[in-house]
């Protein structure tokens, strides 16, 4: 895993001391809230519905057990004993006191973690495939380039006060597990006709009140030009982005109003001036960073030992977990284990301090000290010996972390909603809890297969509702909470935005509507199609009819 160098240590320590002085001035009244707001946002501190919320970066989703134990300590000491993992591979604490924040930041710095630029109009936490460095289908480890971008963008004065927040994601695999097409800049590794590995560069993706799938601005970019090309995209955005209207300030608006061809023309013209400047990345620098990501020393093991297959044959529950939650590793004899934070009835993404400590202990014992956070609000152990899978499963079961539902209908993305957020129109957590209780039959989950549900409490789309196979958006109608459903969204390599199903529904009707959609899919799918395949073939009509005209739909069936 990456470790801070001497520059990181100095920068983070100085930033923590600086913010301590700023907090002191705010508490004394020397700074007004309007003056303090941009300062706290650049240090990850929000004013939420009931208290301050602190958002802490987990760069490209990689955590050590030591860092997770510190997260547990922060939750236990300064919050209400839990943290919430987010879709940007961060952790949030929702009950923070302002006077405690300087101490928290200094404690986080002890384990090489920071909240710098986790909010504000700047380049936010850079995210990546949570299987990075371990996926069998990977071309190259994208974390190396994510770290290069992190070092380049952190407190970069030219890009610290952009027109609006800015998000970057990278993947090194053909299978997109990082939702790169939903970002301001998405970077997707692939090989050109000469067999060289480089990046497809996407620009202008995003969700919120005006969602867009990103456009490909450059088909292939040599890795040595990554910094200069990203800088040119940012410079053009900084120049043309609107600062008079926050709802029209994101790069997605500028790209789609200006047109991709014109935006590309401006970027390419700027890039020609700087492509061979000091921003050209020498191979020695890539090698230096790559050395921090050297994989651990693996044992020489047989892939899929006979005893593992024997246990799977004898214990159906273990077999179901293996099928749903365990992924291929690039090294024979090892597997990637996905840890579901979506047990029935629990808020998605939440984890108590005691559970964090227990997971850190398991990571030490079974995952060579590494944990990953993914954008679906789950965790992964990326280096588990297949010989240890059965024992690990039993220990995860005791912690209620072995629900076999990864990428199924109960693996729900959910924002905190109106329970915490002052921007929300409705509570999203109770909807997620209701749905998770409806879909508990493991055999049924396996039958339904690959199926995503994403829930947001408002149009800001922190729950990624636009790209859920079923998206659920909370809306306010005459002071009451209702929920708008969309179908057909996807965040993978074939990303798409969902289509509105029909009128919004009250909370108590949502679970039945979702069940109806699932049942309709099972009734009309062909040859084991995924839901998306069925939806793209059959369209929205049969689902709309089944939800809003059930008697007529049954008669037709």
LINNORMO-V382199 format. One record per residue. N is the residue number from 1. NEAR is the number of other C-alpha atoms within 8 Angstrom. Layout:
n=<N & N>
near=<NEAR & NEAR>
This chain:
n=<1 & 2 & 3 & 4 & 5 & 6 & 7 & 8 & 9 & 10 & 11 & 12 & 13 & 14 & 15 & 16 & 17 & 18 & 19 & 20 & 21 & 22 & 23 & 24 & 25 & 26 & 27 & 28 & 29 & 30 & 31 & 32 & 33 & 34 & 35 & 36 & 37 & 38 & 39 & 40 & 41 & 42 & 43 & 44 & 45 & 46 & 47 & 48 & 49 & 50 & 51 & 52 & 53 & 54 & 55 & 56 & 57 & 58 & 59 & 60 & 61 & 62 & 63 & 64 & 65 & 66 & 67 & 68 & 69 & 70 & 71 & 72 & 73 & 74 & 75 & 76 & 77 & 78 & 79 & 80 & 81 & 82 & 83 & 84 & 85 & 86 & 87 & 88 & 89 & 90 & 91 & 92 & 93 & 94 & 95 & 96 & 97 & 98 & 99 & 100 & 101 & 102 & 103 & 104 & 105 & 106 & 107 & 108 & 109 & 110 & 111 & 112 & 113 & 114 & 115 & 116 & 117 & 118 & 119 & 120 & 121 & 122 & 123 & 124 & 125 & 126 & 127 & 128 & 129 & 130 & 131 & 132 & 133 & 134 & 135 & 136 & 137 & 138 & 139 & 140 & 141 & 142 & 143 & 144 & 145 & 146 & 147 & 148 & 149 & 150 & 151 & 152 & 153 & 154 & 155 & 156 & 157 & 158 & 159 & 160 & 161 & 162 & 163 & 164 & 165 & 166 & 167 & 168 & 169 & 170 & 171 & 172 & 173 & 174 & 175 & 176 & 177 & 178 & 179 & 180 & 181 & 182 & 183 & 184 & 185 & 186 & 187 & 188 & 189 & 190 & 191 & 192 & 193 & 194 & 195 & 196 & 197 & 198 & 199 & 200 & 201 & 202 & 203 & 204 & 205 & 206 & 207 & 208 & 209 & 210 & 211 & 212 & 213 & 214 & 215 & 216 & 217 & 218 & 219 & 220 & 221 & 222 & 223 & 224 & 225 & 226 & 227 & 228 & 229 & 230 & 231 & 232 & 233 & 234 & 235 & 236 & 237 & 238 & 239 & 240 & 241 & 242 & 243 & 244 & 245 & 246 & 247 & 248 & 249 & 250 & 251 & 252 & 253 & 254 & 255 & 256 & 257 & 258 & 259 & 260 & 261 & 262 & 263 & 264 & 265 & 266 & 267 & 268 & 269 & 270 & 271 & 272 & 273 & 274 & 275 & 276 & 277 & 278 & 279 & 280 & 281 & 282 & 283 & 284 & 285 & 286 & 287 & 288 & 289 & 290 & 291 & 292 & 293 & 294 & 295 & 296 & 297 & 298 & 299 & 300 & 301 & 302 & 303 & 304 & 305 & 306 & 307 & 308 & 309 & 310 & 311 & 312 & 313 & 314 & 315 & 316 & 317 & 318 & 319 & 320 & 321 & 322 & 323 & 324 & 325 & 326 & 327 & 328 & 329 & 330 & 331 & 332 & 333 & 334 & 335 & 336 & 337 & 338 & 339 & 340 & 341 & 342 & 343 & 344 & 345 & 346 & 347 & 348 & 349 & 350 & 351 & 352 & 353 & 354 & 355 & 356 & 357 & 358 & 359 & 360 & 361 & 362 & 363 & 364 & 365 & 366 & 367 & 368 & 369 & 370 & 371 & 372 & 373 & 374 & 375 & 376 & 377 & 378 & 379 & 380 & 381 & 382 & 383 & 384 & 385 & 386 & 387 & 388 & 389 & 390 & 391 & 392 & 393 & 394 & 395 & 396 & 397 & 398 & 399 & 400 & 401 & 402 & 403 & 404 & 405 & 406 & 407 & 408 & 409 & 410 & 411 & 412 & 413 & 414 & 415 & 416 & 417 & 418 & 419 & 420 & 421 & 422 & 423 & 424 & 425 & 426 & 427 & 428 & 429 & 430 & 431 & 432 & 433 & 434 & 435 & 436 & 437 & 438 & 439 & 440 & 441 & 442 & 443 & 444 & 445 & 446 & 447 & 448 & 449 & 450 & 451 & 452 & 453 & 454 & 455 & 456 & 457 & 458 & 459 & 460 & 461 & 462 & 463 & 464 & 465 & 466 & 467 & 468 & 469 & 470 & 471 & 472 & 473 & 474 & 475 & 476 & 477 & 478 & 479 & 480 & 481 & 482 & 483 & 484 & 485 & 486 & 487 & 488 & 489 & 490 & 491 & 492 & 493 & 494 & 495 & 496 & 497 & 498 & 499 & 500 & 501 & 502 & 503 & 504 & 505 & 506 & 507 & 508 & 509 & 510 & 511 & 512 & 513 & 514 & 515 & 516 & 517 & 518 & 519 & 520 & 521 & 522 & 523 & 524 & 525 & 526 & 527 & 528 & 529 & 530 & 531 & 532 & 533 & 534 & 535 & 536 & 537 & 538 & 539 & 540 & 541 & 542 & 543 & 544 & 545 & 546 & 547 & 548 & 549 & 550 & 551 & 552 & 553 & 554 & 555 & 556 & 557>
near=<8 & 6 & 6 & 8 & 6 & 6 & 7 & 8 & 11 & 8 & 8 & 10 & 10 & 8 & 8 & 11 & 9 & 8 & 12 & 10 & 8 & 10 & 11 & 9 & 10 & 12 & 9 & 7 & 7 & 7 & 10 & 8 & 7 & 6 & 8 & 11 & 8 & 9 & 10 & 11 & 13 & 12 & 12 & 15 & 12 & 10 & 7 & 11 & 9 & 6 & 10 & 13 & 13 & 12 & 14 & 13 & 13 & 13 & 11 & 14 & 14 & 12 & 11 & 11 & 14 & 8 & 11 & 12 & 11 & 11 & 11 & 16 & 9 & 10 & 15 & 11 & 7 & 11 & 12 & 7 & 10 & 13 & 15 & 10 & 14 & 13 & 12 & 8 & 17 & 15 & 12 & 12 & 13 & 12 & 11 & 13 & 9 & 7 & 8 & 9 & 10 & 12 & 7 & 10 & 11 & 10 & 9 & 11 & 12 & 7 & 9 & 10 & 11 & 10 & 12 & 11 & 15 & 14 & 14 & 13 & 11 & 13 & 14 & 12 & 16 & 13 & 14 & 14 & 15 & 13 & 9 & 13 & 10 & 12 & 11 & 8 & 8 & 12 & 9 & 8 & 9 & 14 & 12 & 11 & 8 & 14 & 11 & 9 & 10 & 10 & 7 & 8 & 9 & 9 & 7 & 8 & 6 & 5 & 12 & 10 & 10 & 10 & 13 & 12 & 12 & 11 & 11 & 15 & 15 & 16 & 15 & 14 & 13 & 9 & 7 & 12 & 8 & 14 & 12 & 16 & 17 & 13 & 15 & 15 & 15 & 16 & 13 & 12 & 16 & 13 & 9 & 9 & 5 & 5 & 6 & 7 & 11 & 12 & 13 & 13 & 14 & 16 & 16 & 16 & 17 & 14 & 12 & 9 & 8 & 6 & 10 & 11 & 12 & 16 & 10 & 9 & 9 & 8 & 8 & 10 & 11 & 9 & 9 & 9 & 12 & 11 & 12 & 13 & 11 & 8 & 8 & 12 & 9 & 9 & 8 & 12 & 11 & 10 & 6 & 7 & 11 & 10 & 8 & 5 & 7 & 10 & 6 & 8 & 14 & 14 & 11 & 13 & 10 & 14 & 12 & 9 & 6 & 8 & 9 & 10 & 6 & 8 & 11 & 9 & 8 & 9 & 12 & 9 & 8 & 10 & 11 & 7 & 7 & 9 & 11 & 7 & 7 & 5 & 10 & 12 & 12 & 7 & 7 & 6 & 8 & 11 & 8 & 8 & 12 & 9 & 7 & 9 & 10 & 7 & 5 & 5 & 4 & 5 & 4 & 6 & 7 & 7 & 8 & 9 & 10 & 6 & 6 & 11 & 9 & 8 & 11 & 10 & 8 & 6 & 8 & 8 & 6 & 11 & 11 & 10 & 13 & 9 & 8 & 11 & 13 & 11 & 8 & 9 & 13 & 9 & 8 & 10 & 13 & 14 & 13 & 15 & 11 & 12 & 12 & 15 & 12 & 16 & 11 & 8 & 9 & 8 & 11 & 13 & 13 & 11 & 11 & 11 & 14 & 7 & 9 & 13 & 11 & 8 & 9 & 14 & 9 & 10 & 14 & 11 & 8 & 13 & 14 & 10 & 11 & 15 & 14 & 13 & 16 & 15 & 10 & 9 & 14 & 14 & 12 & 13 & 15 & 14 & 13 & 14 & 11 & 12 & 8 & 9 & 9 & 10 & 7 & 10 & 10 & 8 & 8 & 10 & 10 & 7 & 8 & 8 & 12 & 11 & 11 & 12 & 15 & 9 & 11 & 13 & 14 & 14 & 13 & 14 & 14 & 15 & 12 & 11 & 15 & 14 & 8 & 10 & 10 & 7 & 6 & 11 & 12 & 13 & 14 & 15 & 13 & 8 & 11 & 14 & 12 & 10 & 10 & 14 & 9 & 7 & 10 & 10 & 6 & 9 & 6 & 9 & 14 & 9 & 6 & 11 & 10 & 9 & 11 & 13 & 15 & 17 & 17 & 18 & 18 & 13 & 9 & 8 & 14 & 10 & 12 & 13 & 16 & 13 & 16 & 17 & 16 & 16 & 18 & 13 & 14 & 18 & 13 & 10 & 7 & 4 & 5 & 6 & 13 & 13 & 13 & 15 & 12 & 16 & 13 & 15 & 16 & 12 & 14 & 11 & 9 & 6 & 12 & 10 & 12 & 15 & 9 & 8 & 11 & 8 & 5 & 9 & 9 & 9 & 9 & 5 & 8 & 11 & 11 & 7 & 9 & 9 & 8 & 11 & 11 & 9 & 8 & 11 & 12 & 8 & 6 & 7 & 11 & 6 & 4 & 5 & 9 & 10 & 11 & 9 & 8 & 14 & 11 & 8 & 6 & 8 & 8 & 10 & 7 & 10 & 12 & 11 & 11 & 14 & 10 & 7 & 9 & 9 & 6 & 9 & 11 & 8 & 6 & 5 & 4>
